[in-house]
Amino acid sequence: MNILNRTLLIIFFFQSFGLNSNAFNANDHRIAVLVNDQLITSYDVVQRMKLSAILSGINITAENKNQLLNSVIDELIKESLKNQKINEYDISVSEEEYLNQELLFYQNNPINKDDLIKVFELNNIKYNEFKKYLINGISWQKLISGIYYRLTSTSEIEIEEIIMKNPNMSEEAARELIVQKQLDLKSNKMIRDLVNEATIEYK
């Protein structure tokens, strides 16, 4: 489905369920969740619901809205915990790193920046929210790599198995894939630990 058409469906959904762009304005930041005393507001939740729907190509309907809502709240809780850990390690992202990630996003998705900005404007989403979304991903990857990269390892057998399944893949690319899978496992474990150790209050 064309992303502009999908945007109209998203707008229709939020209007139909009383969650239009003006329902949560800059002065309406009711607390939805407390994560180690860090606030997630109802405004944050609605903004992320719209952003997630647009980026993932999901049409929000009466049938899936609660599932998406729960998924977004879970995502924001994990993101809050990640940011707390990122701040603890003083991780920063340069403008060049961000621009490279932004370019990669557009290369991998069938939309250009101007069109995405228009879609965001129609849904009352600031482009800076998308920028923060990308920066959070970069920051977390840098944190995980900084902590665990030296603990990763690859074997020739693993590399050969991947190349057998993907004949066009180079040894270096296969090696990077193996390392990234190991880092992803470490990342998932750290997130689970952070959630288990966190104080989370739903309002």
Secondary structure, 3 states (H helix, E strand, C coil): CCHHHHHHHHHHHHHHCCCCCCCCCCCCCCEEEEECCEEEEHHHHHHHHHHHHHHHCCCCCCCCHHHHHHHHHHHHHHHHHHHHHHHHCCCCCCHHHHHHHHHHHHHCCCCCHHHHHHHHHHCCCCHHHHHHHHHHHHHHHHHHHHHHHHHCCCCHHHHHHHHHHCCCCCHHHHHHHHHHHHHHHHHHHHHHHHHHHCCEEEC
